[in-house]
Amino acid sequence: MNDCQTDVVIVANGTFPTHPVPLAVLRNARHIVACDGAIAQLAAHPSPLTPHLTIVGDGDSVPDEFRHLLIRVDEQEDNDLTKATRYCLEQGWRRIAYIGATGLREDHTIGNVALLMRYYRQMGVEGVMLTDHGRFTPAKGTRTFDSQKGQQVSIFNFGCTQIESKGLRWASYAYGEWWQGTLNEATGNNFTLHTDGYYLVYQTYI
């Protein structure tokens, strides 16, 4: 999913981005959905907010001036990121960019990255998670990724028994541990992964 093809940007209440890539995606968003308290970070952002702004959550940390934008969801089984994702799917928005979903507490970061794969496998979300350093993209089967020579690439296996790569410095395989697929490198303008299951690709910005 290219950035220009996103239907909506979900802003979580983690570390607000400073890198130009996620900021450009946010600035050009057709719709923005803020996860409850993330509205405070959005309001402090120097760019004007899109008129298509919604807040999803229990509302506990939403300032009064934004409460008219709140879609209140009180159930506590899922976190605000999942509530926001479900809201987007109800609107027919499946191409979702997530920002502010990493940083701060490490357990939240790991949980949110894992949720990206859950949304892809179980909900049909075509998602990308943008950080200040790179992007996470969930995928399945054979897929070609745009890249640049020297770009750092990591592959996290979610059940594949076969992983083969073309266009990476080191040959890929069905990694049994997450660390085994980290710190690879693109050798050209794209790379292709051939797999028999689900996996998550991380690419740094260049």
C-alpha positions in Angstrom: 0.0 0.0 0.0 1.5 3.3 -1.1 1.0 6.3 1.3 -1.1 8.1 -1.3 -3.6 5.2 -1.3 -4.5 5.3 2.4 -8.2 5.8 3.2 -7.6 7.0 6.7 -4.9 7.7 9.3 -5.3 6.4 12.8 -3.3 8.4 15.4 -2.5 6.5 18.6 -1.4 8.1 21.8 2.2 7.0 21.6 5.1 9.2 20.5 3.9 11.8 18.0 6.0 11.7 14.8 8.7 14.2 13.8 10.0 12.5 10.7 8.7 14.1 7.4 7.3 10.8 6.0 4.6 10.1 8.7 3.9 13.9 9.0 3.3 14.1 5.2 0.9 11.1 5.4 -0.9 12.8 8.3 -1.0 16.2 6.4 -2.5 14.6 3.3 -5.0 12.3 5.1 -8.5 12.1 3.7 -9.7 11.2 7.2 -8.1 11.2 10.6 -9.3 9.0 13.5 -7.7 9.8 16.9 -7.5 7.3 19.6 -9.0 9.1 22.6 -6.2 11.1 24.2 -4.2 11.4 21.0 -6.4 14.3 20.1 -4.3 16.5 22.5 -1.2 15.7 20.4 -3.0 16.4 17.2 -4.4 19.7 18.5 -0.8 20.8 19.4 0.4 19.9 15.9 1.2 23.0 13.8 -0.6 21.8 10.7 -4.4 22.4 10.5 -6.6 19.5 11.3 -8.5 17.9 8.5 -12.3 18.6 8.7 -12.8 14.8 8.6 -11.6 14.2 12.1 -13.1 11.7 14.5 -12.1 10.6 18.0 -12.8 7.0 19.1 -12.5 5.7 22.7 -14.1 5.9 26.1 -13.6 9.7 26.2 -11.8 9.9 29.6 -9.0 12.0 28.2 -10.7 14.1 25.5 -10.8 17.8 26.2 -14.2 19.4 26.3 -13.7 21.4 23.1 -13.3 18.1 21.1 -16.0 16.0 22.7 -18.5 16.7 19.9 -16.1 14.7 17.7 -16.1 11.6 20.0 -17.5 8.2 19.1 -17.8 6.7 22.5 -16.9 3.0 22.9 -16.9 1.9 26.5 -16.0 -1.8 26.2 -12.7 -2.7 27.7 -11.8 -6.0 26.0 -9.9 -4.2 23.2 -7.7 -1.2 23.3 -8.4 2.1 21.6 -6.3 1.2 18.5 -8.6 -1.8 17.9 -11.7 0.3 18.6 -10.5 2.9 16.1 -9.8 0.2 13.5 -13.2 -1.3 13.8 -14.8 2.1 13.4 -12.8 2.6 10.2 -13.9 -0.7 8.8 -17.5 0.2 9.6 -17.0 3.3 7.3 -15.5 1.1 4.6 -12.0 2.3 5.1 -9.6 -0.7 4.8 -6.4 1.1 3.7 -5.2 2.4 7.1 -2.0 4.1 8.1 -1.2 4.0 11.8 1.0 6.7 13.4 1.9 7.3 17.0 1.5 3.6 17.8 5.1 3.2 19.0 7.4 4.8 21.5 6.8 5.5 25.2 6.1 2.1 26.9 7.8 -0.8 25.2 5.0 -3.3 26.0 2.5 -1.0 24.2 4.8 -0.8 21.2 5.2 -4.6 20.9 1.5 -5.1 21.4 0.5 -2.5 18.7 2.9 -4.0 16.2 1.4 -7.4 16.9 -2.1 -6.0 16.4 -1.1 -4.8 13.0 -0.8 -8.4 11.9 -4.0 -9.3 13.7 -5.9 -6.6 11.7 -4.4 -7.9 8.5 -5.2 -11.6 9.1 -8.5 -11.4 10.9 -10.1 -8.1 9.7 -8.8 -7.7 6.1 -7.0 -4.4 6.9 -4.5 -3.2 4.4 -2.3 -1.5 6.9 1.0 0.2 7.4 2.5 1.4 10.7 4.7 4.5 10.4 7.3 5.4 13.0 10.0 8.0 13.1 12.5 5.5 11.7 10.6 3.3 9.2 7.4 1.4 8.4 5.9 -2.0 9.3 3.9 -3.8 6.6 2.0 -7.1 7.1 2.0 -9.4 4.1 1.2 -13.0 3.0 2.6 -15.2 0.3 4.6 -13.7 -2.6 5.0 -10.0 -2.5 7.4 -7.4 -4.0 8.3 -4.3 -2.0 9.6 -1.0 -3.3 13.0 -0.2 -1.8 16.3 1.5 -2.4 19.8 0.1 -2.4 21.1 0.0 1.1 17.7 0.2 2.8 17.6 -1.8 6.0 15.0 -4.5 6.0 13.8 -6.9 8.8 11.4 -9.8 8.3 9.3 -11.2 11.2 7.8 -14.6 10.6 4.2 -15.3 11.6 3.9 -19.0 10.9 5.6 -19.4 7.5 7.4 -22.8 6.9 9.0 -21.4 3.8 10.5 -17.9 3.1 12.7 -17.2 0.1 14.0 -13.7 -0.9 15.3 -12.0 -4.0 16.8 -8.6 -3.8 18.1 -8.8 -0.3 21.8 -9.0 0.7 21.3 -12.2 2.8 19.1 -15.0 1.8 15.9 -15.4 3.8 14.5 -18.6 5.3 11.7 -19.7 7.6 13.0 -17.9 10.7 12.2 -19.7 14.0 12.9 -16.6 16.1 12.1 -13.0 15.4 15.7 -11.7 15.8 16.9 -14.0 13.0 15.1 -12.0 10.3 16.4 -8.6 11.4 19.1 -6.4 9.9 18.9 -7.4 6.2 19.6 -5.0 3.4 18.0 -4.2 0.0 20.4 -4.5 -3.0 18.2 -2.5 -5.4 15.0 -0.7 -6.1 12.8 -3.6 -4.9 12.9 -7.0 -3.3 10.5 -10.0 -3.4 9.6 -12.5 -0.7 8.1 -15.9 -1.6 6.4 -17.5 1.4 3.7 -19.9 2.3 2.2 -17.8 5.1 2.1 -14.5 7.0 5.0 -12.2 7.8 5.7 -8.6 8.8 8.3 -6.5 7.0 10.1 -3.5 8.5 11.8 -1.0 6.2 13.8 2.0 7.3 13.4 5.4 5.6 16.2 6.5 3.4 
